[in-house]
């Protein structure tokens, strides 16, 4: 739908411009033509798009609680799920036009919604089961041609975090499963104001004020937080470093003790086919005096235009058992965020330990008819291990867990 609307707009603009240029134009007419073309190009930036993702994670140990410990979006063992059905309306900014405005409004339905709710925008309006609804992003964006050649962008509303190598959007992730860093070491979203200064062609500076980690209209402690970062872009975007941080009180009812969530993500396009991604994470909570830290390393290799091979290794330390967990009840994540902790014995932490995980997989884009050209199939094999004397996996009985998973993404 997005490509088709852009194609029609381009044809319309070309025809209109050609008709106007068929005769000699006065300066006033040339100015009117320029404004007309800019207006039509602006219309073409308004798009509606989306995707559907469904997946299955097999666990041969078949835990009785049907939980894959340490996982979120793929937490259900031996069960097909509809992870995401997403529809998005968006108008992207075009800095070439000078002052400009845009927006993004996104609606998501599926099992993933349980984990990405923000306080104040989730009042059980989609029911209390595993399948829930959410609004991952709802913001207004403005571009100001000031200070530098690249100008300044302002984002107001609810938006996804700057942190980490992985995202809620499955289309921009190498794997179906996620790292411990993504699940427990960084925020999912923020609500507030975010400024981005394009200082030079290779340096971006980002800073803003938000309501906290995964909070929006409501806050669990009514205290603001800082979210920001630095982006470095070298060698025609072939080497990119993104450092991001979030600093603020996040404990329910406690507006004094701070939590620090930090990542440094490096993406290096080694060759046209080989890409390396390194994701570093450090998190600390003053109130619990608990830290988590680790690294994930990815390599992706494009075999051909239909198949990409991938491998990911991760090591991540949860020094007090404060961060990593599994959530048995569909409402447990949002309850924990608001301070109403569950007593369900199946909702457990993993204890103080160091986690290791190794994942291999493929991206397969099969040759299909045009309505299915956005189809991607992603099989993967993964092993998780707890290196300390803990047994968090498979009904809290094993220190190791093997899973085989597959998801299918259809974009439109």
Secondary structure, DSSP 8 states (H G I E B T S, - for coil): -HHHHHHHHHHHHHHHHHHHHTS---HHHHHHHHHHHHHHHHHHTEEEEEEEEEEEEE-TT--TT-B-TT-STT-BTT-EEEEEEEEEEEE---GGGSSEEEEEEEEEEETTHHHH--BTS-SSTT-SSS-EEE---EEEEEEE--SSSS-EEEEEEEEE-S-SS--SSGGG-SSSS--HIIIIIS-SEEEEEEEEEE-SSSEEEEEEEES-TTBSSS-SS---EEEEEEEEEETTTTEEEEEEEEEE--STT-SSS-EEEEEEEEEEE-SSSEEEEEEEEEEEETTTTEEEEEEEEEEEEE-SSSEEEEEEEEEEEETTS-S-EE--STTHHHHHHHT-----TTSEE--SEEEEEEEEEEEE-----GGGTTEEEEEEEEEEEE-SS---BTTTTBSEEEEEEEEEEEE-
